[in-house]
Amino acid sequence: MKKIQLLLLMLFTALISEAQILEPVSWKVESHAKKNGLVELIITADIDSGWHLYSQHIEEGGPEPTRFSFTESSDYQLEGEVQEMTEPTEKYDDMFLMDVSYFSDKSVFKQIIKANKEKGTVLGVVNFMVCDDNQCLPPNEVELSIPFEATLPVKKEEKRVTEPEVKKEVEEKPKSQVITPAPEMINESDQKGLAVEEKSEEVEIVESKSEALPKSSLAEQDEVQLPIEETEQNDASSIWGIFIAGFLGGFAALLMPCIFPMLPLTVSYFTKQSASKASGISKAAFYGLSIIFIYVGLGMIITIIFGADALNALSTNGIFNFLFFLLLVVFAASFFGAFELTLPHSWSNKLDSKSDKGGLLGLFFMAATLSLVSFSCTGPIIGTLLVQAASTGAYLGPAMGMLGFSIALAIPFTLFAIFPSWMQSLPKSGGWLNSVKVVLGFLELALAMKFLSNVDLAYHWDIFDREVFLTIWIVIFGLMGLYLLGKIKFAHDSELKYLSTPRVFLSVIVISFTIYMIPGLWGAPLKAISAFLPPQHTQDFDLYTASLGGGFSSQEKHEKVDRKYSDLFHAPLNLEPFYDFDEGMAYANEIGKPVLIDFTGHACVNCRKMEASIWSDPKVLETLKNDYVLIQLYVDDKTELPESEWKVSEYSGKMIKTIGKKWSDFQAANFNSNSQPFYVVLGEEEQPLIKPVGAVYDVDKYHQYLLEGVKVFRQ
């Protein structure tokens, strides 16, 4: 049973991890020569915060222990077993129902060998498993390659080496380098181990299974998987953000005129048609579970039809973004009362007839009937939720969105069946229900503008710039505020005799938000909503960016006059990046600076948020301007490449015809990632200097990341 639980936990972890690659442990190896041919092999595991690496000594039935195996060779013999130099933590684990020993942060292992020659390499494999408080990753395997130099016993007939010769040999040895399978930030303690001391008897050799990439291309780094900084991927595009959006959408649907009046009627059916209170509660619970099953099934069908790759493509596809825009406008018009979205009456009639059969099957068809009959109200909410889920590219997005939606919709039916007296505290049905629909219509219309903006940016129409977008949003939310105050009425609205307290508070919030957006017409960054706005560079009249100064320093600016694709793309904050990888790398090598690659996109809300909230900070902006050569690569641009540059991708086998496809394929092939934003720091050898990261919504952390890249580059 423990093995089954562990397998299910790892399967769930694999499903929710989406396109991200988790590597919480990086391995470093080194060797120390001792007397008489003995050599210490030191294997260090650096463990990310919150994760646990298990000891070698775990009882059967628990997690997989860490195991080392080394290839037999005539160059050496193993002396004893691998020793754990770090004291493990022993603690009772509720998951495995036993005491387990594990390491946190860092663990050091030692294996002693007896060398038969002065130089050689020990090959081996470490098998290990890591878990945190919420998930366990499948057991992993990392190959080890540990060069060593041994001090063999001196034979009598051999000539002893003089001290000056030893000193000369040590001085001529190349400095060792620390290169881990996944490039990480090198701290001061790591740097101390890089130097070879002349007086020491020990020679430190540090090796890795990944070599520096050839300067001509990054494409040969197929085996290296670079992890994304998962802790920063906590925005609304995450799978849990979709779940929360669905949950809120479910509560909004509950207040729709198609559902709210049915709440007391349905609960009354359970309480009156049941022989006992317990029977009524069980029926209501099954009714709620049926609602969840129906809506989650809808989400799974969407996922199965489109698949993970198609869902990810939808997030940057211009045609689908335009279709989403039209769809949301239709939903908004429906909420405004222009028409009702209904499914064929024959469907609901058939389901309603089957619900009369009674029993659990009858309850299931009652739930299905509710889903169909209420479609005129819930359809736009569900459609908007599915559009949002699909546009994020999350594989389980539609299913998780529907799960949140259905749970919020099902909970009240079950709770009111358990506590019927609570029904008396519910407000009576009335005109306020239609007001909820209208307010949601305004929100749908505002969201539709975002999808239209994505299309405008991807195809370079240059029509829907930042001022136009803000003007439309100011009008939409201004009209919403007037509607809440009763100054505007729609055809289906009832007479508003007075303003209720919730209506007054909501109108204050909406009108305040409208006023907040007005300075954006003159370039104010509006950081609270920057993720949804078109980029700052589309602003025609921008007093804010003009005050930030130029991109390159004065002594460098004259050196670069023109850049490839500079007529298509425009950088934020007066920065002057390159938009072509080869051109940017050539310039960086010429002036001796590290490169920061920014994999970005026109439709990337997190990219806009990073630019407006993090890059605009004075110290971050100063570092970007003076210490880096910035290369921005747009992965969703639809501009067609010259036919001479068309090629079939070696990574995906697909034809590359557009700028966006070129850079998205480049990112996936070389960095094993397809999310944006994605930041990579490169040096002269086109080798990542530190671990690439995604969105980092902390100014100090992101600035430290940039400074670390500069530090490693200079070393």
N, C-alpha and C positions, 0 to 999 in steps of 0.2 A: 504493500500500500504506500510506503514511503517513496519507493521508486516511481510509482505512478503519479503521486503528488508532485514530485520533483520534475517529471517529464511534462506534466501539464503546466507547471509554472514556467518552465523554459519555453514551451510552445507559445504561451501568452506573451512572454517577453519578446519573442521573435516577431509576433504579429504587431505589437504596438511600437516597435523600434523603427518602423517604416524604412526610409532610405538611409537612416543614420547608421554608422558603424561604431559600435561600442568596443573600445579596447582599454579597459580600466587599468591594465597592468602592462608596463613596459620593462623589458629585461636588459640588463647591462652585464657584461662579462669582463673579467680581467684575470691576469695571472701574476703570481709572485714567485720568483726563483728562490729556493732555499739551498742549503748545502747538500752535497752528496747526491745530486740529481733529483731531489724532491722538489715538487712544484705545487703551490697552492692555487687552485682554481676558485675564484670568487665569483659567485653568480648573485646579482642583486635584482630584486623585484621592486620597482617603484609602483606603488598602488595608489590610485586616485582616492580622494577623500570620500568616505562613506562606503567604500567597497572593502571586501574581505577576501584574502587569499588563504586557502586552507593548508594546514600543516601536512607533513608527510605521514603523520601518525594519526589516522582517523579510523575508527572502528567501522566494520562492515555495516551497511544499512544507512550510513550517513552520507554527507557530500563526498564528491570525488577528491581524494587526497592529491597533493602535489607529488609528481613522480619524475625522477630523472633517469635517463638511460643514455649510455655512452657507447660509441662504436669501438669495437675491439681493434687494436692496432699493435704492430710490432714496435712502434715508436715509444710506447709507454705502457705501464700497467697501473690499474686503479689500486689505491691503497685505502682499504676500508670503504665505508658507505658515505653518502652525502650527509654532512652535518648541518644542523640548523643553528646559525650563529645568533639569530634574533629570538628572544623569548616569546613564544606564542601566547595569545590570550585564550584562556579556557572558559567557556560559558555554556550554559544550557540553552539549546536552540529549540524554540517552539515548533519550528517547521519539521525538524528531523527527530524531535522528541528524544534528544540525547545530548550529552556534553560534547562539544566540538572545540577543536583548537584551531585558531586562525590568526593571521597577521593583518595589521592595518598600517597604512602609510608606507612602510618599507620593511623588507625582509631580506636577510643575507644568508646565503648557503655556501658551504665550503666543501670541495672535493680535493683530496690529495692524490697526486699521481707520482709514480717513479719513472723518470724519463730515461730513455735509452739512447737519445741523441740530443745534440745541443739545441736544435730547433725543430718544431713540429706544430701540429694543430690537432686539438681534441674536438671531435665532432660528437654531437649529442642532441637529445630532444628533451624538452620539459613539457609534461602534460599537466594541466592545472584547471581549476574551476574557481570562479569568483561569483560572489553574491553581494547584494546590499540588503537593506531592510525591506525592499519591495520586490526584488526580482533576482533570479539567478541566470547567468549566461550559460549556454552549453559548454561542456568541457572543450578546452582549446589546446592547441599544440604549437610550440615555437621551436624552431631549429636553433641550435647553439653551435657556434664556431669560435673556438678559443685558441688563438695562437699562443705558444709559450716558448721561452728560452730558458734553458736549464744550465746550472753550474755542475758539470759532471766531475767526479773524482779525477784528479790528475795522476796519470800513470808515471811511473818512475823514469821511463825512458823518454817521456815527453819533456820538452823545454817549457819551463814555467814562464808565463807572460809577466813582463815587468810592470810596475805600477804606472809609469807614464803611458804604456801601451793600453792598459785598462782604462785609464782616464781618457785617452784619445778615442777609444772605442765607444765609451759612454757618450762623449761629446758628439760623435758622429751619428748616434742613433736618432732616427726621426722622432719627433714628439708624437705621443699617442693622441688619438682623437676619440671623443665620446660620441658615438652615433647609435641611437637606439632604433629598434624596428619601427617605432612611431616617433618622429622627431619631437622633442620636448624642449621646454625652456631649460637652459643650463644655468644652475645657480653657482654661488661662490664655492660651495663645498665640492662641486663637481670639477670646477676649474683647478682646484688644488691638486687633483689627481692627474692632471694633464702633463705636469712637468716631471722629468726624470732627474732625480737627485744624483749627483756625482758620487757621494760618499756612501750611498745605500747599497746593500748587497742584493736588493730586490729590483727586478726590472718589471715595470707595469705595462702590460699590453692590453688594450681595450679594443674590442672588435664588434662588428654587427653584421647581420645577414643582409643589410641593405647598403649598397655602395652609392657614392655620389653619381648623379646622373651626368651623362656626357653633355657637353656644352651645347651641342647641336640640337638636342631634342629631349623633351621630358617623356616621350611616349614609351621609353623602354622601362619605366618604373612600374611594371605591371604587378609585381608581387607586393609592393609596399602599399599598405592600407592606412590612410591617414585618418585618425578619428576626428569627428566634429565635437565641439564643445557643447555637450548635450545640455548642461545645466542652463544655458542661455536660451534654449529653444522653448520658452514658456509663454509664448504669446498666443493670441486668439486663433492663430492658424494651426496650433497643435491639436492633437486628437482630443485632449481634454477641454480645450477651448471650444471645440465643436460640440462636445457633450453639453457643456454649460449653456452654449447658445441654444441648443435644442431644448434643454430644460426650461429656459426662460421662454422660448417660443411655445412650449406646451402650456405654461401658465397663461400666456397671452391668448392662446386658442381657447382656453377654458372660459375666458371672459367674452368670447364671441357670442352673438345672439343666436347662433345655431346650436350651441352646446350648453351655455349657462342655464337656460330655462329647462333643459332636459335633466339637469342634475337632481333636483328634488323628485322629479317623476321617476327616474331610474332607481334612486335610493328607496323611494316608497314602494316600488315593485318588489325589491329584495326583502323589505321588512314585512310586507303584507302577505306575500306569496310563500313565505317560509314558515315551517311548523314551529321553529324555535329561533331564538336570536343567534345561536351558534350557526344554524343552517343559513340564515340570512347573511352573516358575515362571511362564511365560506363561499357562498355564491358571489358576493360582491368581490371577494378576493380573486376568484377565478375569472370574473368579468374583467377586472383590472389586468390580470395576467394575459388575457386574450387580447386586450388592446395593445399591450407591450409586444406580444408575439406578432401581431399584424403589422405594426409600424416598423419594427426591427426587420421583419421579413422583407418589407418594401426597401429598406436601406440595403440589405444584403443583395437583393435582386439588382439594384442599381450598380453595386460593386461588381457583381458577377458579369453583368452585361458589358460594362465598360472596361473592367480590369484595372490593375494598379497603374500600368504605364499610361493608359488612356486618361485616367483621372489626373495624373500628374501633367499630361499634355494639355488638359483643359485649362489649367491655371494660367498658361501663357499663350493659348491659341487665340488669335485675333477674331476669327469667325465666331467661335463659341462665346467669347466675351461680348461680342455684339448681340448674339442671340440671347445671352443672359440679360443684357440691358433691355431688349425688347420684352422679354418674358416678365421682368420685374415691373416694367411700365404697365403691362397688361394686368398684373396682380394689383398694382396700386389703383388703377382705374376701377377694378372690381370692388375694392374696398371703399372707393369714393361713391359707389352706387351706380356706376354707368351700366353694369350688367352683373349677372351672377354666374359664377363658374359651377356648373352642375354636371354630374355624371348621368348616364342614361337611367331613367326611372325604372326600367326593367331590371337593372342590376339590384337596386335596393329592394324592389318588390320581391324578387326571388329570395334574397337573403332574409327578408322580413318573414316570409312564409315558412322558411326553415327554422327560424327562431321560435316558432310556436310549438315545436316538437318537444320542448322541455329538456331537462337534464343538462349535462355539461355541454353537449353539442349545441343545444338551443341557446345557452348563454354565449358560446363562442360566436354564433351567428348574430346574436344581439349586438355584440361588440363590433362585428363586421358591418352591420347595418348602420350603427352610429358613425363609423368611419366614412361610409359612403354618403349618408344623408348630410353630414356636417361638412362635406367637401367644399361647399361654396364659401365657408368661412376658414376652414383649416388649409384648403388647397394652396392659397397664396403663401401662407406661413411655411408649409411643408416645402413648397417649391423653392422659396427663398433659401430655406435651410439646406436643401439638397444642392442648390446652386453654389452656396458658400462652401459646403463640404467638398464638392467636386473641384472648385477653383483652388482649394488648398493643396490638392494632389494627395491627400492622406488616404491610404488604402482602406482603412476602416472608418473613414470619415462619415460616409452616408449612414452606415449602420450605427455608429456611436451617436450621431445627431438624432436619428430616429429613436434610439434608446432613451436619450435624455428627454425628447419630446413626449414619448409615450408614458414614461414614468411620471412626469408632471401631470399628464392628462389623466392617468389611472389612479393616482394617489387619492384625490378627493372622493371618488366614488367608493373606494374601500373605507376611508376614514369616516365618511358620513354614514355609511352602513353600520359601522361599529359604534359611532356616537351620534345617533339621529337627532339628539337635542341641539347639536351644533348647527343644524339647518336653520334654526330660528335666528341665528346671528348673521346669516347671509343677507346682503342687500336684495331688494326686490328687483325683478327684471324691469327694464324701462329703456328710455332713450339713451341712457349712459352707455349701454352696450353698443349702440351704433357709433357713439363717439369713440369708443376703443378701436373699432374698425377703421374709422377715418384717420385717427392718429397713426395707426400702423400703416395706412396707405401713404401718409407723408414720409414715414421712415423708409418704406420700400422704394419710393421715388428717389429719395436721397441716395440710397444704396445703388440704385440703377446708374446714377451718374458716375460712380466709381468704375463700373465695367466699361462705360463708354469712354472714359478717360484712358483706360488701359489700351483700348483699340487705337485711339488717337496717337498715343505715344509710340506704340509698336510699329505703326505704319507711317509715322511722321506726317500726319495731316496738318499738325500745327494749328489746329482750330480750337481745341478744347484746352486752352492753357490754364494756368493757375487762377488768373483773375476771373475768367469765364466760369470755371468750376465754383469758385467761392461766391460769385454773384448768384449763381443758381441755388447754391445751398443757403445763402442768406435769404433769398426769396422763399424757398421751401419752408425753412424753419420759422421765418417771420409769419408766413401764412398759418402755420401750425399754431403759433402763439396767439394770433388773432382768432383762430377757430376755438381754441380753448377758452378764450375770453368771451365767446359768443358773438363776435363781430362778423363772422362768416358762417353761413349755414349751407348744408347740402340737402338734396331733395328728400332724403329719408330721415332727416333729423327732426326730432320733436322740439317743441318750444322750450327754450331754456329760461325758466323763471328767475333763477338765481344761480350764483356760482358756488359750488360746493368747495369745501376746504381742500380736498385732494386736487381739484381742478385748478384752484388758485396757485397752489405750490408748483404744480406741473407747468403752468403757464409762466411762472417766474423763472423756472429753470430753462425753459425753451427760449424765452425772450432774452435772458442773460447770455445764453449760448450764441444767439444770433448777433448780439452786440459784440461778443468776444471775437467773432470772425471778421468784423468790418475792418480792423487795422491790417488784416492780411491782404487787402486790396492794394496796400502800399508796401508790401514785402515783409510784414511781421511774420516771424517763423511759425507761430501757432503750434507750438510743440505738442500740445495735447491731442491734436488731430493730424499731425504732420504725416502719419502713416497712410492716411486716406487721400491726401491732396496730391495733385501733380507735383513733380519736382520743382524746387525753388528756381531752377534756371529757366523755367517756362514763364516766369513772371516778367512782364514787359516793363513795369514801373516798380523797381525794387530799390527802396532806400536802405534796406537792411544789409543786403549783400554788398552793395557799393561801399559800405563803411568798413568792410573787413580787409581791404587791401588786395593786392595781386597774388598770383600763385607762386611763381619762382622768385627767388631773390634777384636783386637787380643785376648782379654779376653773371647770373646764369641765363636770364631771360632772353638775351640776345642770341644765345647759342642755338635756340630751337625756334624756328619760325613757323613751320607748318607740321601738322600731324595727320596721319591717315585717319579717315572717318571723322575728322573734327568738324566737318560740315553737317554731320548727322547727329552727333552727340554733344552735349554741353554739360560740363561738370558743375556740381554745386559749390557754393561758397567761394567762388573765384579761384578754385583750384585749377591746375592745368595738367590734367593727366594725359596719358597715351591711351588709345583705344585699340591698339594692335600689340600683341604680345612681343613679337620679334623686334619691332621698332622700339618699344619701351625697354626691353632688355639690353639692346645695343646702346641706347643712350645711358642707361644706368651703369653699364660697364665702362663707358667712356668717362663719366664724371666720378665714378667710384662711390656709388650709393646703393643701399639695398632697395629691393623692389617690393612694393605692396600690391598684390593683385586683389582687386575687388570684383568678385563675380557677382554681378548685379542684374537687375531686370526692370523693365518699364512697369510691370504689374506687381513688383515686389513691395508690399507695404512695409515690411521690416527694414528694407533698404532705405526707404524714405525716412523712417523713424530714426535710423542710425545717423543719417546725414543731418537731420534737423536737430536731434537731441544730443548726439555724442560728438560728431565731427565738428559741430559749431562751437564746442567749448574751446576757449582761447588756447589752452595748452595742447589740446589734441590737434587743433588746426595748425598751430605753429610747428608741431612735430611732423605732420603730414607735408607741410610746405617745404621745410628746410632739411629734413633728414631722410626723406624717401623719394623715390620715383614711383608715382602712382600710376597703375594700369587698371582701367575700368573696362571690363569685358561684359557686354550685354548679352545674356543668354536667350532672350526672347524677342530680339529684334527681327523684323520680317524683311529687311532690305536684302535683295538678291545679290549674291556675289557675282563677279565677272565669270563668265562661263569657263575661262581658263583656270579658275580656282575651284571649280566643282570637283568633288572627289567622293569616293566611297569610304566610309569610316572603317578603319581597322578594328575599332572597338565595338560598334553596333552593327556594322554591315549595311547601314543605310546611306543614301545619297545625301551629301551635305551641299546645300544650294544657297543658304542664307547666312548672314552674319551671326544671328542667334544660334542656329544649329551648329555652326563652326565652334563657337565658344562653349556651348553646353556640352558638346561632344568632347572638347578639350578638357573641360572640368571633370567629366565623368571618367574619361580614360586615364587621366594622370593623377587625380586626387580622390577617385572613388567616392564622389559626392555629386548630388544634383540639387542641393538646396541653396537658397540665396537669402541674405548675403553670406558670402564665404570669403574669408580673408586669408591670404597665403603670403608669407614673407620669404622671399628668395634672395640668395646671394649670387656671386659671380658665376658659380658653377651650376646655377639653376637648380640648386638643392634647397628644399625647405629648411630654413634655419631654426624655426620653432614650430610648435604644433599649430596647424591652421585652426581657426575658430569661426563660429557663426556670429549671430547677433549678440553683442555684449552691452546690455543696457545699464552699465555702470561706468561713468566717465573715468574714474580712477583706475579701474581694472583694465579698461581698454587702452588708456594711456600707458599703463605699465606694460601691457602687451607690446605696444609699439616701441617703447624704450628697450625692452628685452631683445627685440629683433635687431635694433641698432647696435646694442652691446655685443651680441653674438657675431654680427657681421664684422665689427671692428676687431674682435679677437681672432 
